[in-house]
Amino acid sequence: MNFLRGVMGGQPAGPQPSGTETIQKLCDRVASSTLLEDRRDAVRALKALSKKYRLEVASQAMGHLIHILQTDSSDSEIIGYALDTLYNIISNDEEEEQDESEDGGPSSSGKQSSKPAHDESGQKQADDLGSQFTEIFIKEQENVTLLLSLLEEFDFHVRWPGVKLLTALLKNQCSQVQAVILVSPMGVSRLMDLLADSREVIRNDGLLLLQHLTKGNAAIQKIVAFENAFERLLDIITEEGNSDGGIVVEDCLLLLLNLLKNNSSNQNFFKEGSYIQRMKPWFEVGDENSGWSAQKVTNLHLMLQLVRVMVSPVNPPGATSSCQKSMYHCGLLQQLCSILMATGVPADILTETINTVSEVIRGSQVNQDYFASVNAPSTPPRPAIVVLLMSMVNEKQPFVLRCAVLYCFQCFLYKNQKGQGEIVATLLPSTIDANSISAGQLLCGGLFSTDSVSNWCAAVALAHALQDNLTQKEQLLRVQLATSLGNPPVSLLQQCTNILSQGSKVQTRVGLLMLLCTWISNCPIAVTHFLHNQANIPFLTGQISENLGEDEELVQGLCALLLGICVYYNDNSLENYTKEKLKQLIQKRIGKENFVEKLGSNCKHELYSRAAQKPQPVFSSPEQMLFDHEFTKLVKELEAVITKAVHKSSEEEKKEEEVKKTLEQHDSIVTQYKELIREQDAQINELKTQVSSMKTQNEQLQASVTQQLSQIQQHKDQYNVLKLKLGKDSQQHNGEGAQVNGVQLEELSRLQEELEELKKQHGLLQGQLTEKDSLIEKMKSEGAHPVERTAGSSENNAELQKELETLRAQVQSQSAEISQLQAERQELLKKAETSAIVSAPGNTDSAAAAARIAELERRLSEVTGETEKIKEEGKIWSDSKAALEQQVATANSSVAILQNEKSKLQQEVAESKKEQDDLLMLLADQDQKILTLKEKLKELGEPIEEDDDLDCRDQYDEDEDDDDDDD
């Protein structure tokens, strides 16, 4: 037992064995001892040596320790020692060794002893050892299953070492251990029970265990989520104080991130479980300037990341939109905006909050509208967008914060044409307010500042205000800038090209080229404005054709793209810069192959590939800020079509234009046919409705006809039955030779007389009924003719009205001519009088005056005759007018008379119908009386026959009487 005394601290009795020998003896003791106490002591000794002699203990004792776990599971103490020993040899964590200098302990100068390595090579060697020992342990899957079963033990000395050992296994060989746990029955459920442990140390280590377990395994993530993990973790976060909590809150948030990141199923489960609403209290941080501990900053940073995971642009669009709506309705977006506008918030939290708000509003019109209405708590209040843009164009702000503000502005304008219009409107002359700073003014200031980062950010932000919005591209052409005093204003497009040609920094030129490419793409009017400046095309061709350094290759590629856009979207409105002339210019100055090579160099750039991966602008340094994510999409879209357009000949273009025109014509024809088909569909639907209604009516009529036929058949059957009965009764009476007394004969004769009278009355009533029916038909036919006569008279009336109007016009014109002639006559008379007065004093011109007077009198007589004729014609027209008016009045009176006749006829028809109904009632009463008399005759025993039989019988009786008389 000397080796035990040496290990346990006893005094040495002789030469001390080496560490390897001691471990060998301990392993033999574990394997061969029959007493549990001896095995326990040996395992405890191995635990003490496992840190210092890690390799030796692992190579010699691992199998014995696993055997202990299998056989001595009833003793929690030895199980705890065995688990601790296995943890020490498998774990790679650097921990302080318990360097107790005890007399009689193993020699620290042993060759196999090893101290914890603090350099990189030593740590790598330790990691390799841990991975190797883990691989040996999990080679037998039963070992992991055994460890999972031991975790059900509530004893602290068993459960806690088991949790630590399983965590170490997951750290070293994560995927292999995950696969074993996944196929183990109830494996994940046993681990989830650790979160419900009342001992915090086990619960906290259980959180670490689940973090490693859920890393990169979607199947385990789903199982953990459906084991009510979200509810438990959110409860722990609330108990620990939300963002003010400690490291436990951080562990819970890390586990939530593992469960939700890139797992759409869990994200949907989290949303459907209304867990998004429980995130709102996390961000109630107040407005205080103190209380931002390092742990709180870490917790809040993870909470913001968790929100971003739910609305990440890489998620399915439907899921992202649903989460954005939930965050708005529960007030989470409002809470985030309050942090955004609060004072005293640390810079990294403010940056992450801006990024989070960006993705919450991205593509959601409701959230974007709300964000546009948020104002900063300043005097006077300013929109949050303006305050953020002020930070973006301020070179003193941190670079990461400026990138976050740019991302927020891009997300605000993403699929938001309303917001794009509002931003561009702040640049237009009619909406500029000199007393306040607008977003447009800040963008223009940043675009033309001396800071290249501000130039790039402002250019990209303005390009996003034009993205996929032809209206705003055309509106931005109206923007005029005052460059200096005394100089005329310059358009924004012209100013951008001026700065571009001045040879500024590469970052500035790249930003301006991206803005110009976005601006004039798919906008022929903007292309025309760009080509109006005679210096633009020579500048672009010169930039592309020059052999410059590597830094200028990117600028050359973007210049080639801009020139290609001018070719592709050219409407040939400028004679000097038509498509064909631009292609000839490219061929002469640059060469088509060189042009295509420069155009394709954009996609080969490393920074282009990085920017194309995700929408958020993330750059390690300002020098790498060159490409925008949305611009990479534009380059990818236009590169192929521009290459094709440059290589295309004029004949091919003409053919394409003809094909386009033909397609447009076909489209118009198809549109017409579509409209015709729609009209026909409407008519068909209407006819179908009518057919269905008519079918319904037909079915109803068929049912009524069937019912009437059945009633008629019933009446016929009843009639036949009565006829048979009467025949039998008459035969019986004839056979018996019925004997009646005198009273019965008299009554019988009286009944026969009444029957004859009733028959006569019945005949008269039938005749009256027939007359009434004919009268009704006649009245109906007459009632139709007045309507026709009325319609004809109304048409004649309209024609008479038209003739009357024409006659009135002729009369008015004749009256005007008469008044004119009368006026001329009066003038002639006045002239004659004046000429007579003038000629009276002298007799020298008396003959000429007399001739003139005679001529005037002749003309006067002619005019008077014409006037009389006109008066007679006017009288005739007046008479005809009066006659026409009388005819119109007569027609109107005839129409009124016809209307009265129509109403009377309708009244008579109604009365005739009423009389017919009365006659029918009377006939029914007569039939009832006949039936009653027949019944009485039956009771008296008199044979009864039908009307035809009675008539024949009467005739037969009369013939017999005649024969008797002859005899």
Summary of the structure (lengths in Angstrom):
residues: 967
radius of gyration: 57.0
end to end distance: 173.5
largest distance: 191.1
contacts: 2884
relative contact order: 0.03
helix: 77%
strand: 1%
